[in-house]
Amino acid sequence: MNWGSAGEFFAMGGYGVYVWGSYGVAFLALLVEPWLAARRHRQALVFVAEAALEGDGTESTGNADTDGAAPEESYRS
């Protein structure tokens, strides 16, 4: 397509609001998603650190192959 001016380009034949609006929403999503992911990661790290400090039983206990117990003994707690 050939546009005679910048105004015609941005108007996109009457569909400019939809075209540029779509670009804006996509760009916003690309900016917000890494920020939200980093925030969730920080929250998860805080949760794990607090759980480890409290010793509330959420930490891993290992498995029978690595803790030295026989498999039948690992079920007796």
N, C-alpha and C positions, 0 to 999 in steps of 0.2 A: 504494500500500500504506500502511496505517496501522500504526504500531508503538505499543505501549502504554508503552514505556520505552526509555531509551537502550540498555539491555542487549539488548533485542529488535532494535533497529536495527542494532547492531554484530554481532549473531549472524546477521542476514540470513536468518532461517528455516533455520538450520543450514548455510548456505553462506558464512558470514562469513569463514572462513579463506581460502577461494578468492577471494572478492571483494576483501577487504582485502589479501590477499597479492598479487593482480594489480595493485592500485593501488600497492603498495609497490615492486614490481619495475619498473613503468613509471616511477614517480617517480625511482627510483634510476638508471635508464637515462637519463632526462632530465638528471640531475645529472652523471653520469659522462661522457657523450658530449662535451659542450663542453670539458671538462677534457682528455680524450684528444685531441681535435682540436687544441687549443692546444699540447699537448705535441708532437704530430706536426709541427705547423707550426714550432715552435722547432727541432726536430731537422732539418727540411728546410733552414731558414735557416742553421744551423750547417754542414750538409753543403755547401751552396752556397758559403758564405764560405770554408770550408777548401779546397774545390776551386779557387776563384778564387785563393787565396793560393799554393797549390801549383803552379798552372799546369799541371795534368796533362792538358790537352787536352779537358776536358769542357765548356769554355765555348763559346758559340756563335761561329761564324766568319762569320756573315752570309750573304747570298746574292749572286748575281751582279748583281742589279739595284742593290744598295746599295753594294757595295764597289768598283765601277768596272771590274771585269774583264768581259771578254766572256764569254758563256755557255760557249763551247767552251774557253776558258782556265780556267774555274773548275773543270773536272774534272781538270786537270793539277796534281797536288800531289806 
